[in-house]
Structures are given as C-alpha cells and as structure tokens.
C-alpha cells in the first residue's frame, strides 16, 4: 500500500513494535499482532533480533498480510533487504544503519522511511536523509534496550521543534507513564512490552 504524508503522521498514534520474547507459550506472533491491530494499533513494526534470516522473512510476510487486511502501515526494522524483497510499506533504521548508505535511494520515494534519533543533530540529519518520521528515545527506562539512556522531556521537545516530520516517542512507555508525555508535542508513542508482555495484548492495546 502507499500512504500519504498525512496518513503516516496519523498512524504514529499507537505504534506497536513486536518482540516475540515476551510471548507466552500458547501465543504466536501472528495471532497476537492480529489482536493488537483489531484493538486499535495504528502502525506495526516487526523487530525480531533473534530469528534467522529465513525465519525473519517468513514472519515478516505473515505480519505484512495482516497489516494489509487492516490497512495499517507496516515497516521492517533494520533489514532493508528483506523490506524490499517482500514489498513492505517501508523500513525503520537506526543511526548506524544509515552510515554510508542512502536508504531512501534503496527503498524508493514511495516507501515509508523511519529513522531513530537521540539528539537534535541526528533528527535534523534524519529529515535531510529523507525520513518520513523519527523514532526518539529511550524516554523511560526500558528492558528492551539495556544500555539506552533516558531522555529528558526538554530534550524530546527540542527534537520535536527542530524537525517538520512526525516524531514518535519510544522506550519504556506504558499506560501508567504515558501522560508524562503531555506537552511534548510528539505525534504518538511506540510500545513494545506494554503490549506484547501483557496478559492480554489485545486488551492492553485498547486500554
């Protein structure tokens, strides 16, 4: 699918990032993601660090089909080659992934490009590199990235003010601390464990 700039901005509201490590024994990622989309997730990113290339591609295709069904933007984390191969809506990459590579050139002008940024300088560079949106964090302490440093609200606001593209906050965000982001002017929140570690991921999404 092709999404307009306005649709991408609106889809940032509840950005779900997968992590199968949190799933219970009786759960599989495909069915959980389907429930998450049914209950209001507006964007989905597959981020599975521990899968082989072949298994990652298979899982990515399954989730792509679900996102098409719900007409929700779907991006692949880091693996630009698989994103291109399966025809995902786009890709989300970190700062190290853009060193020496023109990701926008690789994926084409009609695909979604998200880039992580932790400083104003990185955010400005990401926009110049053709990013459609920026992921900023870690906002709060997170178990997903052990060495991530928490970002102050002032630093987050500075990044939002420095760019013209949407900004989504990520890192340790859950129902109990989400209101702390009020006034930051972010376009949405990206959540991992708050959804995938929940007793009922679908209910957690809709809460």
N, C-alpha and C positions, 0 to 999 in steps of 0.2 A: 504494500500500500504506500501511497505518497501522502504525506501530511504537510499542511501549510504551517508557516511560522506561528500563526495564532493557535492552531491545533496543538503544536508542540508545546507552546507556552502553557496552554490549559491542561495538558496532560501531565505536567510536573506535579500537580496537586498531591497525589499519593503514588509515589514511585517505589515499586516493590523490587527488591534485589534478592535473587534466590541464593540459598545456602542449604544444600541437602544435609549438611552435618547436623542441623537442628531437627530433622525429621524423626518421627517416632517409627518403630519397627513396622507398623502396619500402614505406613504412609508412603506414597511415591510422589515424586516432584510434580509430575504431570497433573495428577488429580488435585493436589494441593494448590497448584497455580490456577487451575480452573476455578476452584472455590474462591480463591483470592480475587480473581477477576470478576466473578459473579457478584462479589460483595463490595465492589467499588474501587479496586486498584485501577489507576488511570494510566499506568506505564509499567512495563516489565523489562528488567534486565537480567539475563542469565549470567551468573558469576559462579562458576564451579571450578575451583582451583585444583581439585584432586582427581579429576577424571582424565582418562587417556584422551588423546586427540579424537579417536574414533568414537568413543563413548560420549564425549562432549558434543560432537557433531550430531549424533543421534538424538541426544537430549534436546539440543538446540532446535532441531527440526520439529520435535513434538511440541515444544512450547510455542514455536512460531505458528503452528496450525491453530492453537488455542487463541493466540492473540489476534489472528486474522478473524476468527469467529466472533470475538468481542470488539473488534475494530480498535484495538489498543496498540499504541506504538511499542515496538519490541526491538531491543538492541542487545548485541553480544558484547560482553566485557572483554577487552584487550585483544581477543583473537580476530584481527581484521580479516584474515584469510578465510576463516570459516564464515564470518558475517557475509562476506562477498559471495562465497560458494553457495550458501543456502538462500541468498537473497533476503536477508534480514532487513528490517527497516533502517538499521544503522548500527553503530558501534559506539561504545564508551571506552575511552582510553585514559591512561594516566600520563603524567609528565614524562616519564621515562620512555613511554611508547611513541612519543612524537619527536624524539631526538633523531634528527637525520632522516625523518620520513615525513612526506606530505600526505597525511591521512585523508584529507579532503580530496586530493587528487586520486588517491587509491579507490575510494568508495564512490566517487561521483557527486555531482551537485544536488541530486535529488534524494540522497540518503541523509539520515539524521547522524550528526556527529556531536557526541558529548565528550568533554574533557574535564578531568579533575584539576582543581586548583586550590592552593592553600594560601596564596598571597595575592595582593593586588596585581603585582607584576605578572604572575602566572596567569591570572584571569584575563588581563589585557592581551597577553600573548596568545591565549587560547582563542579569544574572539578574533584576533588577527589571523589565526591559523584556520579559521572557517568554522569554528564550533557553533552549533545551534543552541547549546545550553552548557552550563558549567555545574559540576558537582563540587560542593565546598564542604570540607570537614577535616578532621572529626570535630563535630560540635560538642558532643559529650563523650565521656569515657565509653569505649566500645570494646566488646570481646571479639569482634570480627577482625579488627586490625590492632594487634597487641601493642605496637610501637607508635601508634598515632597519638599526636599531641592535641589536646583540646584547644579549640579556637574561641577567643573571646567574642562576645556579641558585637563589640565595636569593630573588631577585625572583619567579622562577617558583613556588617553594614557597609564598611569601606569597599569591600569587594563588590557588593550589590550595586553600589553607587558608581563604581568605576567602569561598568560594562553596560551595554544596551541589550544583551541577550538574557534569557531566563537563567535564574540561579536556583538550584535545588540543594537544600542542606542535608548532610548525611553524617552519621556517626552517633550511635547510642541513643537515637531518638525513639521515644515511645509515648504512650498515652499520658504518662504522668509528667513528662517534662516538655511536651510539645508546645504548651502555652508560653514557655520561656522564649520562644522564637518570635512572639508577637512584637511587631515594631521593627523587625529586621528587614522587612520587605522582600523576603525570599518568595519564590513562586510556588514552592512546595517542599515536601520532605521525602527523603529516600529512607526506607526502613528495611531492615534485614531480620534480626532476631525478634523484633517486636511482633512480626507476623509469623515467621517460619518456626520460631521456638514456642509459639503459643499453643496452649492445649487444643484450641480450635482456631486454626489460621484464618478461616473464613470469617468467623465471628470477630476475631481481632482486627481484621481489615475493616469491617463495617462499624466497629465501635467508635 
